[in-house]
Amino acid sequence: MKVSFMKSLQSRIFILFIFLLLCIQMMSFYSTYQAKQNSETVQLNNKIETAKQVFETQLNNRNYYLNAFAETAAKDYGLKNVFTEDRKSFLLALNNHRKRINADLAISIKSDGEITGQLVTYYKNNHKKVKVGSEQGKSFNNFEIFTQTDTTELYYLDAKIYQLSLAPLKSGSRIIGWVGFGYIIDHNLANELAELTGVNISFLLEDPAINNTKEVVSSHSTDEKKYDLKSIQSINAGIDINYISSHFRLGEVNSSNLTALMFQSKVSVLKNIQADWQEFLIIFMFELVLSLFGAYLISAGITRPIKQLIHQIKHIGQGKYDHDVEIDASHELTQLADEFNQMKDAVVAREQLIRHQAYHDSITDLPNRNYLAERLVEYKNKETGFIILQINIRRIKEINDTLGHKVGDKVIIEFSNRLKEFSLEDELFHLGADEFVLISQKLNIENTISQLSVSLDPLFNHESLNLHLQYCIGIAQYPEHQTDDITDLLKKTDIALQYAKKHNRIYQTYDRQFDFNTVERLHLINSLKTAIEQNQLVLHYQPKVSLSSMQISHVEALVRWEHPINGLIPPDSFISIAEQTGQMDALTRWVTKEAVEQYLKWQKLNINIKIAINISAENLKDKSYSDYVIALKEDNNIADYEITLEVTEDAVLSDPQQATEILSYLKSHGFKLSIDDYGTGYSSLAQLKQLPVQELKIDKSFVQQLMQNKDDQIIVRSTIELAHNMGLTVVAEGIEDERTLLWLQKHNCELAQGYFISRPIKADLFQTWLKDCPFTTAKEGKWLKL
């Protein structure tokens, strides 16, 4: 009985709500409909009346403009002076006046009615041209209009109708002729007026004698529909009730009336109202449905179980998922509680998944940067020492570009697996892409790196391709490098990592002098531009020995900064600043100019030394630097291949296509091109063979321990042989002892450079050094390190 009573009450409430709602909605609908009908009538009347007023205004303005200009031209003394004399001069003068108002017709008539000049425009290849009219030399057929006060008339010429205005040419008080200008009544005029009025415009010729209507031109620009003559006649006669229209008589042409018909479809005019009405209907239906739904919810409301449900839902909203929602009520509400419990379980599972995704990397499933930040705070609270190692897989981008991202992901996963095996007692994090972080409480950095290399150094085999997993490590220590914000340790490891990358080291512990954001570095950033402009920079020159003759044949120009306060600043401290602040191009140009000037000075002193200049990746991005150095060479008549341009392997391979174009351009203008720091990247000699270079410079990391490391000997010897097979000469840098020098000579290396030969020295000291240099002449096969 209770259930039956509740259902009956629910039905009665629901029916009552429907009845009240329908009454209100129908009253609203009726009043809106009446307002729409009135609005349509007003808008239709306003549309055509407004269009008619705009049309009349525009046409009157056009008449006034023609009248005023004709009167002005008629007063021109120069025009009257040639009126009865030189016909060609008069036509030129008449055309000049026509062009001032871009008139389509210009005409002059003698007092006896002879047309002495007639110019009409026509279009040829979309360009407006002028020609002599067909009636020139004939009698003017509307001679009676000269006596009228309003001299703007319709003029028919060559099947075209012109709006013409004439003004008398007077000599004193005597009329010697008339001059006039006109605009054609064509599609352009119809389209222009249609755009201004917002309705369609048609110009009609109506012959009342034979009851015939002919369309001259029309716009039809404001409707998509195109109208034939029959449609126009129906609208003109007011037969087609689907259109609003109005007439405007313009005048008479050859016994026919020229009439402007303005018309527009009612649907087009009322489309906004129709759109509003449709929107109202949609809103009405939406409100109806929404109200019905609301009525149903109200009628179905049972307050006690709903309050109970709300109370338990609040607990869940506060994150208390330990209790299920339980309701002792109707079947519907019990089912609702069950569904809500299932939703709660789904939310809990989704939150756990979201948290896992928020704190773990998708590729390796290792904890990510978010989780690392929380763990660093926990480590700090323990107040025990630890080290952070930020590990970067080098050249992962080249692997992605060469072998594909799937292989790149496999390399990252393999690298993470090796780190997991190593760091069983430590915590490992993946910051994304090629960046990993290891937190270790093993404070002996060298032992940690040594053990880590055992896990990471073995080759990774992928489909018979052996990949060397090169890496760099940046290290920070706690509490040695602590700050107020513990997460700043990550910033310090990144600074150390970037330093290790730049100097081709496997690992580097953070040092304050590496920090790019120190006050000292900020001062250097602000001072570098001034240093370039005020010649605070100076070039040092490091000699190169030709191993075939054991004599100095080349030098490399190296820039130094003689700071007025900080003293001599090495290039490592400011080259990166120039790159980051966009001053690298200016710096390279300064070095190039100074080196070329020094080369010319040595030439005058009969010191035949070739110069090598380092250029950056920025100089390979456009031709501006290339044009600059080519101009220097040509302006100073420097022979080909006297200047060598050295560019790093990384700079070339960052954009091989662009680099090839620029380097080819430089080579074609007589520059020798050299790849610097070869061996520190992923490039091969086969890749470099595609570049227009003549020289390869082996990085010092392979040369400094050449006599102690057999692997380095194999690498250097193989590089020399392969380079020679590809037509490249070889330079070895980093030579620090005589045995290394003689080994390179034995294996046919062309040039040698290093501290054993000489450190970089200033130009004036270089000249003195060169006189006593042990490489000027051989001394019993021995050379001393100065």
Secondary structure, 3 states (H helix, E strand, C coil): CHHHHHHHHHHHHHHHHHHHHHHHHHHHHHHHHHHHHHHHHHHHHHHHHHHHHHHHHHHHHHHHHHHHHHHHHHCCHHHHHCCCCCHHHHHHHHHHHHHHHCCCEEEEEECCCEEEEEEEEEEECCEEEEEECCCCCCECCCHHHHHCCCCEEEEEECCEEEEEEEEEEEECCEEEEEEEEEEECCHHHHHHHHHHHCCEEEEEEEECCCCEEEEEEECCCCCCCCCCHHHHHHHHCCCCCCEEEEEEEEEEECCEEEEEEEEEEHHHHCHHHHHHHHHHHHHHHHHHHHHHHHHHHHHCCCHHHHHHHHHHHHHHHCCCCCCCCCCCCCHHHHHHHHHHHHHHHHHHHHHHHHHHHHHECCCCCCECHHHHHHHHHHHHHHCCCEEEEEEEECCHHHHHHHHCHHHHHHHHHHHHHHHHHHCCCCEEEEEECCEEEEEECCCCHHHHHHHHHHHHCCCEEECCEEECCCEEEEEEEECCCCCCCCCHHHHHHHHHHHHHHHCCCCEEECCHHHCCCCHHHHHHHHHHHHHHHCCCEEEEEEEEEECCCCEEEEEEEEEEEEECCCEEECHHHCHHHHHHCCCHHHHHHHHHHHHHHHHHHHHHCCCCCEEEEEECHHHHCCCHHHHHHHHHHHHCCCCCCCEEEEEEHHHHHCCHHHHHHHHHHHHHCCCEEEEEEECCCCCCHHHHHCCCCCEEEECHHHCCCCCCCHHHHHHHHHHHHHHHHCCCEEEEECCCCHHHHHHHHHCCCCEEECCCCCCCEEHHHHHHHHHCCCCCCCECCECCCC
